[in-house]
Amino acid sequence: MRTALLITWSLCCLGLGAQVDSVLFSPEQLGQWLQQHPIYQVAALQERETRMNRLRNKGQFDPKVEFGLDKKEFDGKEYYDLQKYGLKVATWPGIDLQAALKENSGVYLDPQNNLPEGGVFELGADAQLLRGLLYDKRRAALEQSRVFRMANEADRRDMLNELNASALSAYWQWAAAHAKYRFSKKGLGFAQLTFRLVKESFTSGFASELDTVEALSALLKRRMGLEKARMELSKTRYQLSSFLWGPDQLPILLSEDAFPVDIRIRSVPLLLRDSLDRMIQVLPSTSPVLLAMQAKNADLMIQRKLALNNLLPEARLQYRWVTPQDQALDSENFEMGSNYRLGMGFSLPLFLRKERAYLELNKIKRTEQVFKMAQKQNDLANKLRGSYEALQTYWRNSQTAKRATAQFQRLLEVEMRKSAMGESSLFRVNKRQDDLIKIGFDWVDNLKAYELQRIELYRMSGQLTN
């Protein structure tokens, strides 16, 4: 019996060593697979959407070719035939350049539409002299393209940040489940060997019936523990598989032969306080929430410029130099003071109540936004500080649990030696083995909590995106 227990003790000591599996699946490989995830594809589409939005707003300054026809024939007579061929060019100031060729004919032509035979050529501009000269809705729309890009970038960062955080969390939960499964599997192996040896000793008359009951009870308990660990391992493997997509946009199931980085021997440098301080300082440029609020504030500034512009009177000027078509290329006929059409207009609300109210409302919204941004940044900073303290706690606890695991391993070895010399019982040996597995689980749980807290810290700071 003593020889058998010594063999069992030596196997138990080897039980917590490394296990050889077939395929290593690392966090870096996870990051590569995430590139095919649908959310990554959506993020790429958002970048394209930003470019198309800017292109659409720039299109408001595109030159326009125009053609117009207004014609009437009745009772065999051509009442009128009005034709216009033109080109319109919008410029950055509120001035639109115009060039047109007009040809009018007909029996009942309106006198103001009478033109020389062959038509006339017009060249001129439409201008907003006050309101709209320095700023208008077209230029505001172009500036809003930049705001749209800011908002889209914030949304893109938020999506990728959340995706990476969820995927990495799933990975380390799988790694923790795998480590616990190793503990449980080795514990079951120890219980199986012990039961077989005790049963043989009972047959030979060296062990009591109570010893066989004790060994069988431990075996059944370890078997249930292994099934529970296997269930948790499968569950976390499936959860991690939901983040794996192939190049053909089809989901991929993580193989049962795959195994993670051993969470117990993973070497991760502890985050320093200086790193936390830098993380807090760059929050306005990394946090998706703050970036989205900055985009909203930038949009309010554009609305303010429009509101200020609307306080100005509307003063419109339209000028066309007119010349017969056959003389359009004759520079001697170009005189600004002759052969022209001129239009002017002026309007101004007497009290400007709507315009002044709109400007004041804009000021109120901008002030609210400043307060909200300050509050949100302070909340994030304090959450990061709290997360950092939790990170430190999990790190210290994991190191304590690691040392405790080594001590419980030593206690088990001592108990096995005493049992081999007849100074201990099988019950005490099993109790030491249970304690070792329990503290091993605590060690893994603290390591998992440390990894998850570390992910949460970077997620809140917005630094888990590409």
C-alpha distance (Angstrom), angle and dihedral (degrees) to the residues before:
residue distance angle dihedral
M1 . . .
R2 3.79 . .
T3 3.81 91.9 .
A4 3.77 90.4 49.6
L5 3.80 92.0 50.0
L6 3.79 90.9 49.5
I7 3.81 89.4 54.7
T8 3.79 89.3 48.5
W9 3.80 91.1 49.2
S10 3.80 92.4 52.3
L11 3.81 91.4 50.3
C12 3.79 90.3 48.5
C13 3.78 91.9 54.8
L14 3.78 89.4 53.2
G15 3.77 90.9 47.3
L16 3.80 95.7 85.9
G17 3.81 94.4 53.3
A18 3.79 127.0 108.7
Q19 3.76 119.9 -65.2
V20 3.80 121.3 -139.0
D21 3.81 112.9 -132.3
S22 3.75 131.1 172.7
V23 3.84 110.6 -114.1
L24 3.79 128.1 24.7
F25 3.81 114.8 -144.7
S26 3.81 109.5 -167.1
P27 3.84 131.5 -169.0
E28 3.80 88.5 -109.9
Q29 3.80 90.0 58.0
L30 3.79 88.9 49.3
G31 3.81 89.3 56.4
Q32 3.80 89.9 53.7
W33 3.80 93.1 50.9
L34 3.79 90.7 48.8
Q35 3.82 88.9 65.0
Q36 3.82 87.1 76.1
H37 3.82 94.2 48.6
P38 3.84 115.1 121.2
I39 3.80 91.1 -121.6
Y40 3.80 89.4 58.3
Q41 3.79 88.0 52.9
V42 3.80 90.1 50.4
A43 3.81 89.1 51.4
A44 3.81 89.8 53.5
L45 3.80 89.4 50.3
Q46 3.80 89.7 53.1
E47 3.79 90.5 57.3
R48 3.78 89.0 52.1
E49 3.80 90.3 46.7
T50 3.81 89.1 55.0
R51 3.81 91.6 53.8
M52 3.79 92.1 47.3
N53 3.80 91.9 49.2
R54 3.80 91.1 54.0
L55 3.80 91.0 45.5
R56 3.81 89.7 52.3
N57 3.80 92.8 52.3
K58 3.80 92.5 45.5
G59 3.79 86.3 54.0
Q60 3.80 88.9 72.5
F61 3.81 86.8 74.3
D62 3.80 94.4 49.6
P63 3.84 116.3 121.4
K64 3.79 113.2 -106.0
V65 3.78 128.7 -143.6
E66 3.81 110.9 -150.7
F67 3.77 134.9 -164.1
G68 3.77 127.7 178.5
L69 3.80 133.1 -179.2
D70 3.79 127.5 -176.6
K71 3.80 113.5 172.8
K72 3.81 138.0 162.7
E73 3.81 130.5 -172.1
F74 3.80 122.6 176.6
D75 3.79 134.9 165.3
G76 3.80 91.4 -1.8
K77 3.79 93.1 -53.7
E78 3.79 129.8 111.2
Y79 3.76 102.8 -131.7
Y80 3.77 94.3 -175.4
D81 3.80 141.8 -25.7
L82 3.81 116.6 -162.5
Q83 3.80 118.5 -176.2
K84 3.78 130.3 177.9
Y85 3.82 130.9 -177.3
G86 3.78 114.4 -176.4
L87 3.78 150.4 162.1
K88 3.80 124.3 -146.3
V89 3.81 123.7 -167.1
A90 3.82 120.9 -170.2
T91 3.81 116.2 -150.8
W92 3.80 130.7 -160.9
P93 3.83 93.1 -104.1
G94 3.81 113.9 62.4
I95 3.81 92.6 -87.4
D96 3.79 124.9 113.9
L97 3.80 116.6 -162.6
Q98 3.80 115.0 -142.4
A99 3.81 134.3 -163.4
A100 3.81 122.7 173.8
L101 3.79 143.6 166.6
K102 3.82 115.8 -148.1
E103 3.77 129.4 -167.7
N104 3.82 120.4 -179.8
S105 3.80 130.5 176.9
G106 3.80 140.5 154.5
V107 3.81 144.8 111.3
Y108 3.79 96.0 -100.5
L109 3.80 99.1 36.0
D110 3.78 115.8 158.0
P111 3.82 107.1 -107.0
Q112 3.80 92.7 -122.7
N113 3.81 88.9 57.8
N114 3.81 93.9 54.8
L115 3.80 108.6 124.0
P116 3.81 134.4 175.9
E117 3.77 115.7 -89.1
G118 3.80 108.5 -81.1
G119 3.81 92.5 28.5
V120 3.77 133.0 -105.7
F121 3.79 137.8 -82.5
E122 3.83 119.0 -132.2
L123 3.80 127.3 -163.2
G124 3.79 124.7 177.5
A125 3.79 148.3 95.9
D126 3.81 144.3 -97.8
A127 3.80 112.8 -138.2
Q128 3.80 138.8 -177.6
L129 3.78 103.7 -144.8
L130 3.81 100.4 -169.6
R131 3.79 117.9 1.0
G132 3.78 106.9 44.1
L133 3.80 97.5 14.8
L134 3.80 97.2 101.6
Y135 3.81 98.4 19.4
D136 3.78 136.9 12.6
K137 3.81 142.3 154.2
R138 3.80 93.1 -80.4
R139 3.78 93.1 57.6
A140 3.80 90.3 40.9
A141 3.83 89.6 54.6
L142 3.79 90.1 52.0
E143 3.81 90.8 51.1
Q144 3.79 89.3 47.2
S145 3.79 87.5 60.3
R146 3.80 86.3 68.8
V147 3.81 89.6 49.3
F148 3.80 89.8 48.7
R149 3.79 88.7 52.3
M150 3.82 90.5 51.0
A151 3.80 92.2 49.2
N152 3.80 92.3 45.6
E153 3.80 91.2 48.7
A154 3.81 90.0 51.3
D155 3.80 90.2 49.6
R156 3.82 91.3 46.5
R157 3.80 92.4 50.1
D158 3.79 90.7 47.4
M159 3.80 93.0 52.5
L160 3.80 94.6 46.9
N161 3.80 92.0 41.8
E162 3.81 91.7 54.2
L163 3.81 92.4 43.0
N164 3.81 93.9 51.4
A165 3.81 91.6 45.0
S166 3.81 92.4 50.5
A167 3.81 93.1 45.4
L168 3.82 94.5 48.2
S169 3.80 91.0 45.9
A170 3.80 89.7 52.7
Y171 3.80 89.9 48.9
W172 3.80 95.3 54.2
Q173 3.78 92.2 43.6
W174 3.80 86.7 55.1
A175 3.82 90.4 46.9
A176 3.82 91.0 51.1
A177 3.81 91.6 48.0
H178 3.81 89.1 50.0
A179 3.82 91.8 51.9
K180 3.81 91.1 49.3
Y181 3.78 90.0 48.3
R182 3.81 88.7 55.0
F183 3.81 90.8 52.1
S184 3.81 91.4 48.3
K185 3.80 94.0 45.9
K186 3.78 92.8 51.9
G187 3.78 90.6 45.2
L188 3.80 90.3 53.5
G189 3.79 90.6 48.5
F190 3.79 89.5 53.6
A191 3.82 91.6 48.9
Q192 3.82 92.9 47.5
L193 3.79 93.1 51.4
T194 3.80 91.9 44.9
F195 3.79 92.3 51.3
R196 3.80 92.1 49.1
L197 3.81 92.8 49.5
V198 3.81 93.2 45.4
K199 3.79 90.6 48.2
E200 3.81 90.5 52.1
S201 3.82 90.2 47.7
F202 3.81 90.5 50.2
T203 3.81 90.2 52.1
S204 3.82 88.8 50.6
G205 3.79 91.4 48.5
F206 3.84 96.0 -112.9
A207 3.82 96.9 108.7
S208 3.79 133.0 49.7
E209 3.77 126.8 -121.0
L210 3.80 88.2 -112.5
D211 3.80 89.3 61.3
T212 3.80 90.9 56.0
V213 3.82 90.7 50.0
E214 3.78 89.9 49.5
A215 3.82 92.3 49.3
L216 3.82 92.6 46.4
S217 3.81 91.9 49.3
A218 3.79 90.5 52.6
L219 3.82 90.5 47.7
L220 3.81 93.3 51.9
K221 3.79 91.4 46.4
R222 3.80 92.3 50.9
R223 3.80 90.9 46.1
M224 3.81 90.5 56.2
G225 3.79 89.9 46.5
L226 3.80 90.9 52.7
E227 3.81 92.3 49.8
K228 3.77 90.1 51.7
A229 3.82 90.9 48.7
R230 3.82 90.6 47.9
M231 3.80 90.7 51.0
E232 3.81 91.4 50.7
L233 3.81 90.7 47.0
S234 3.81 92.0 52.5
K235 3.78 91.7 45.5
T236 3.80 93.8 52.3
R237 3.81 91.4 43.7
Y238 3.80 90.4 56.3
Q239 3.80 90.8 46.4
L240 3.79 90.2 53.4
S241 3.81 91.1 46.0
S242 3.81 89.9 62.7
F243 3.82 87.7 72.4
L244 3.82 95.4 51.9
W245 3.79 118.0 94.2
G246 3.78 130.5 166.8
P247 3.81 128.5 -132.9
D248 3.81 89.0 -98.4
Q249 3.82 89.9 60.9
L250 3.80 92.4 -110.3
P251 3.81 121.1 131.7
I252 3.80 118.3 -108.3
L253 3.80 127.1 -145.6
L254 3.77 115.8 -139.5
S255 3.80 110.3 -119.2
E256 3.78 119.8 -111.8
D257 3.81 87.0 -130.3
A258 3.81 91.3 62.3
F259 3.78 118.6 99.9
P260 3.81 131.2 -170.8
V261 3.77 133.0 -126.7
D262 3.79 107.6 -73.2
I263 3.79 102.7 -100.5
R264 3.81 90.2 -156.1
I265 3.78 95.6 62.4
R266 3.81 98.8 32.4
S267 3.79 110.2 127.2
V268 3.82 112.2 -146.0
P269 3.81 120.1 165.1
L270 3.77 112.5 -122.3
L271 3.80 113.8 -109.7
L272 3.81 109.8 -106.7
R273 3.79 125.6 -137.1
D274 3.81 90.6 -115.2
S275 3.80 89.5 57.3
L276 3.80 89.8 52.3
D277 3.81 90.9 50.7
R278 3.82 91.4 51.4
M279 3.79 89.5 47.3
I280 3.81 89.9 55.3
Q281 3.81 92.4 46.5
V282 3.81 93.9 55.2
L283 3.81 95.1 44.6
P284 3.86 93.2 109.8
S285 3.81 89.9 59.6
T286 3.83 98.8 39.9
S287 3.81 108.9 32.6
P288 3.83 111.2 92.1
V289 3.80 90.1 -151.4
L290 3.81 93.5 55.0
L291 3.81 91.7 42.8
A292 3.80 90.1 54.1
M293 3.81 90.4 49.7
Q294 3.81 90.3 49.9
A295 3.80 89.2 52.8
K296 3.79 90.4 52.4
N297 3.81 90.4 49.2
A298 3.81 90.6 50.5
D299 3.81 89.4 52.3
L300 3.82 89.7 51.9
M301 3.81 89.2 53.0
I302 3.80 89.6 54.7
Q303 3.79 89.7 49.6
R304 3.82 88.5 50.9
K305 3.81 91.3 54.9
L306 3.80 89.4 51.2
A307 3.81 90.6 48.4
L308 3.81 91.4 51.5
N309 3.80 89.8 48.0
N310 3.82 90.6 53.0
L311 3.81 90.5 59.6
L312 3.82 88.4 70.1
P313 3.83 121.7 87.3
E314 3.77 119.1 -103.3
A315 3.80 109.2 -111.6
R316 3.79 116.0 173.7
L317 3.79 127.0 -170.6
Q318 3.79 126.4 -173.5
Y319 3.79 122.6 -177.5
R320 3.80 130.4 176.5
W321 3.78 126.8 179.3
V322 3.81 106.9 -148.2
T323 3.78 128.0 -159.1
P324 3.81 135.1 159.0
Q325 3.78 111.4 -89.9
D326 3.81 94.6 -117.2
Q327 3.82 90.6 54.8
A328 3.82 98.3 43.8
L329 3.78 93.6 105.3
D330 3.80 94.3 46.8
S331 3.79 105.9 102.3
E332 3.80 92.1 -164.5
N333 3.79 89.8 68.9
F334 3.83 93.5 56.2
E335 3.79 108.2 106.6
M336 3.78 120.1 151.8
G337 3.81 92.2 -152.3
S338 3.80 97.4 54.3
N339 3.81 136.7 53.0
Y340 3.78 96.5 19.8
R341 3.78 144.2 128.6
L342 3.78 118.4 -135.9
G343 3.78 130.0 -170.9
M344 3.81 129.5 178.7
G345 3.78 136.4 175.3
F346 3.79 139.1 176.2
S347 3.81 132.8 -172.4
L348 3.80 136.8 164.2
P349 3.82 130.4 169.5
L350 3.80 107.7 -120.8
F351 3.81 97.1 -134.2
L352 3.82 102.7 23.1
R353 3.80 88.8 -148.6
K354 3.78 95.7 149.7
E355 3.80 92.6 46.4
R356 3.81 94.4 46.2
A357 3.81 92.0 46.4
Y358 3.80 91.4 50.2
L359 3.81 90.6 51.8
E360 3.81 92.3 48.6
L361 3.82 92.0 47.8
N362 3.77 88.6 51.5
K363 3.79 90.0 52.5
I364 3.80 90.8 50.9
K365 3.81 91.9 50.6
R366 3.80 91.9 48.3
T367 3.80 91.0 50.5
E368 3.81 90.6 49.2
Q369 3.78 89.8 49.8
V370 3.82 92.1 52.4
F371 3.81 90.8 52.4
K372 3.80 92.5 46.2
M373 3.80 92.2 49.8
A374 3.80 92.0 49.5
Q375 3.80 91.2 49.0
K376 3.80 93.3 46.2
Q377 3.79 93.1 48.5
N378 3.80 90.8 49.6
D379 3.82 91.2 48.4
L380 3.80 91.4 50.8
A381 3.79 92.2 47.2
N382 3.80 91.9 52.1
K383 3.81 91.8 45.8
L384 3.80 88.9 52.5
R385 3.79 90.7 50.6
G386 3.82 90.8 49.7
S387 3.79 91.0 46.8
Y388 3.80 89.9 50.0
E389 3.81 91.5 53.6
A390 3.81 90.2 49.6
L391 3.80 88.7 49.2
Q392 3.80 90.6 54.4
T393 3.80 91.0 49.0
Y394 3.80 93.9 51.1
W395 3.80 89.9 47.3
R396 3.80 92.9 52.5
N397 3.80 92.2 44.5
S398 3.80 91.6 49.9
Q399 3.80 90.8 52.7
T400 3.80 90.7 47.5
A401 3.81 91.2 48.8
K402 3.81 89.8 49.0
R403 3.79 91.5 55.0
A404 3.81 90.4 43.9
T405 3.80 90.5 52.3
A406 3.79 89.8 54.8
Q407 3.82 90.2 49.3
F408 3.82 92.7 49.5
Q409 3.79 87.8 49.7
R410 3.80 88.7 55.9
L411 3.81 91.4 47.5
L412 3.78 90.3 52.9
E413 3.82 91.1 50.3
V414 3.80 90.7 50.6
E415 3.80 91.2 48.0
M416 3.79 90.3 50.4
R417 3.82 91.4 52.2
K418 3.81 90.9 49.2
S419 3.80 90.0 48.6
A420 3.79 90.6 51.2
M421 3.81 88.8 54.2
G422 3.81 92.2 47.4
E423 3.82 94.0 -109.4
S424 3.79 96.6 113.1
S425 3.79 139.5 40.7
L426 3.78 135.0 -120.2
F427 3.80 88.1 -115.0
R428 3.80 91.8 61.2
V429 3.80 91.6 45.9
N430 3.82 90.9 53.0
K431 3.79 90.1 46.4
R432 3.80 90.9 54.2
Q433 3.80 90.0 48.9
D434 3.83 90.8 50.5
D435 3.79 90.4 49.5
L436 3.79 90.7 50.2
I437 3.80 92.4 51.7
K438 3.81 91.6 45.9
I439 3.81 94.6 51.2
G440 3.80 88.8 43.8
F441 3.80 88.6 55.9
D442 3.81 89.9 49.0
W443 3.79 89.4 52.2
V444 3.80 91.5 51.7
D445 3.82 92.0 45.2
N446 3.79 91.5 54.0
L447 3.78 91.6 47.1
K448 3.80 89.7 50.6
A449 3.79 91.6 47.5
Y450 3.80 89.2 50.6
E451 3.81 92.4 52.3
L452 3.81 93.1 45.7
Q453 3.80 91.6 47.6
R454 3.78 90.4 49.3
I455 3.81 90.0 52.4
E456 3.80 90.6 48.3
L457 3.80 90.9 51.6
Y458 3.79 92.4 54.8
R459 3.80 92.0 40.8
M460 3.80 92.7 56.6
S461 3.80 90.4 48.5
G462 3.81 90.7 50.1
Q463 3.80 93.7 -123.0
L464 3.81 98.4 124.2
T465 3.80 93.4 83.0
N466 3.80 134.0 89.8
